[in-house]
C-alpha cells in the first residue's frame, strides 16, 4: 500500500490511539536506539526515538502494535493492512 506523505501524521495519531486502547504508553526519548515494545515494571511501553522521521515512527509503532497483539480486536481495515504490511517489511 502506498501511503502519501500527508497521510503519515493521521496514521501516526491513529496508531498512538490504538496503543492507548491496548493499554500501552507511547514514549518519545532521545538516544542511540531504534525503538520498540517493552514491559517496564509491569507496564506496557512503546519507546520511539524522538529524532526519527515520521515514517520511521509509524514503522516502529506498527511493529510494536503487532507484537502487542492486534489480531483479536477490531481495527479499521486500512489501519490493520498498514500494520500487517509494516510488520512484514522488517
C-alpha positions in Angstrom: 0.0 0.0 0.0 1.3 3.4 -1.0 1.0 6.0 1.8 1.0 9.7 0.9 3.3 11.9 2.9 0.5 14.0 4.3 -1.3 10.8 5.5 1.5 9.8 7.8 0.5 12.3 10.5 -3.1 11.0 10.7 -1.8 7.4 10.6 0.6 8.1 13.4 -2.2 9.6 15.5 -4.4 6.6 14.9 -1.6 4.2 15.8 -1.0 6.1 19.1 -4.7 6.0 19.9 -4.7 2.2 19.3 -1.7 1.8 21.5 -3.5 3.6 24.3 -6.6 1.4 23.7 -4.4 -1.6 24.2 -3.1 -0.2 27.5 0.4 0.8 26.2 2.1 4.1 26.9 4.0 5.6 23.9 7.2 7.4 25.0 9.5 9.5 22.9 13.1 9.5 24.0 16.5 10.7 22.7 19.3 8.2 22.3 21.0 5.7 20.1 18.3 3.1 19.7 15.7 2.1 17.1 12.7 1.8 19.5 10.0 -0.8 20.1 7.8 -2.5 22.6 8.9 -3.5 26.1 7.4 -4.1 29.5 8.7 -1.8 32.2 7.7 -2.5 35.8 4.7 -4.4 34.5 3.6 -1.5 32.3 3.4 -1.9 28.5 5.6 0.8 27.0 6.4 1.6 23.3 9.6 3.7 23.1 10.2 5.7 20.0 13.3 7.7 19.2 12.2 11.3 19.1 14.8 12.1 16.5 13.4 9.6 14.0 11.4 10.8 11.0 7.7 10.4 10.9 7.8 7.3 8.6 10.2 5.6 10.9 8.0 6.4 13.9 5.0 4.9 12.1 7.0 1.8 11.3 8.2 1.3 14.9 4.7 1.9 16.3 3.2 -0.6 13.8 5.8 -3.2 14.7 5.2 -2.7 18.4 1.4 -2.9 18.0 1.7 -6.2 16.0 3.9 -7.5 18.9 1.3 -6.4 21.4 -1.3 -8.3 19.6 -4.0 -6.7 17.5 -5.4 -9.9 15.9 -8.3 -10.3 18.3 -9.6 -6.7 18.3 -11.5 -4.7 15.7 -9.3 -2.2 13.9 -10.2 -0.1 10.9 -9.3 -2.4 7.9 -7.0 0.2 6.4 -5.1 0.5 9.7 -4.9 -3.3 10.0 -3.5 -3.5 6.5 -0.8 -1.0 7.2 0.2 -2.7 10.5 0.4 -6.0 8.6 2.5 -4.6 5.7 4.9 -2.8 8.0 5.4 -5.8 10.2 6.1 -8.0 7.1 8.6 -5.4 5.9 11.0 -5.9 8.8 
